[in-house]
Amino acid sequence: MENWFVVVMGLGTVFVVLILIIGLCCLLGMLCRERKDEPAQSAPAAQAEATIPNRAELVAALSAAVAEYSGTDASALRIVSIKKL
């Protein structure tokens, strides 16, 4: 085989595989967008906020955990909001 043939085949292979990877990324992006647009995800967030029986105890436990992890005093922390991830 000649050198130019090896170069052309190598470059051709690289570009074909890159095009396939781009197509796969686009396909996965469309699938993720479809799952994101489902309306069922907003309902659990509203229910989660309503089901916390004693919010003060939760804030105290979280502030104690954060203070222990960061090595500071719990009274020095100020928790502004709590969001479920």
N, C-alpha and C positions, 0 to 999 in steps of 0.2 A: 504494500500500500504506500501511496505517496503521502508526503507530509500535509499537503493542502487538503486531502481527503479526510485525514484524521482531524484536522482543525475544523473543517466544515461539519463533520459528524458530531464532534464535541459541542460546538456552539449550537447546532440544531437541537441536540438532546437537551442542553441546558434551557433553551428558550421554550421548548415544548413542555418540559416539566414545570417551568415557572408559570406558563399559561394554565396548566392544570391546577397548580396550587392556587392561583388567583381565582379560578372558577370554583374550586372547593371552598375558599374563603367566602366568596359571594353567596354560595348556596347555604353555608352555615349561618351567614349573617341574615339571610331571609328567614331561615327557620327560627332563629333567635328572636327576630322582630315579631314573627307570628305568635310566639309564645308570650312575648312581653305585652302584646295588645289584648290578651284575654282579660275580660272584666272580673274574673274570679279572684284576682290577686288583691284588689282593694278592700274586699269585705273582711278578710282576717285581720287586717291592720286596725280597722275600727273596732272589731270585737276584742282585740288584745288590750286596747286601752280601757275598755269598759270592764274587763275581768280582773283587774288588779284590786284586790280587796283593801289592802292597806298600803297606800302609796308612800307614806312616811317611813314605814319599815323598809321598803325597797330602796328608797333614797339613802337611808342610813347604812344599809348593808353595802350598797354600791360605793358610797363614799368611803366606808371603812376599807373595802377591798382596794380601791384606787389609792388610798393613802398608804396602805401597807405595801403595795407594789412600788409606789414612787418614793417611799421613804419619808413622806411628809406627815404633818399632823392633819387629822380629818377636819378640824375646825378651820384650817387654812384653805380648804377646797370650797368651791362654789359650783354646784351642779345647776346648770341652767335648764337643760331639757334632757329627757330620756327617750330614745327612739329604739324600737325593736328592729333588729337587723334580720 
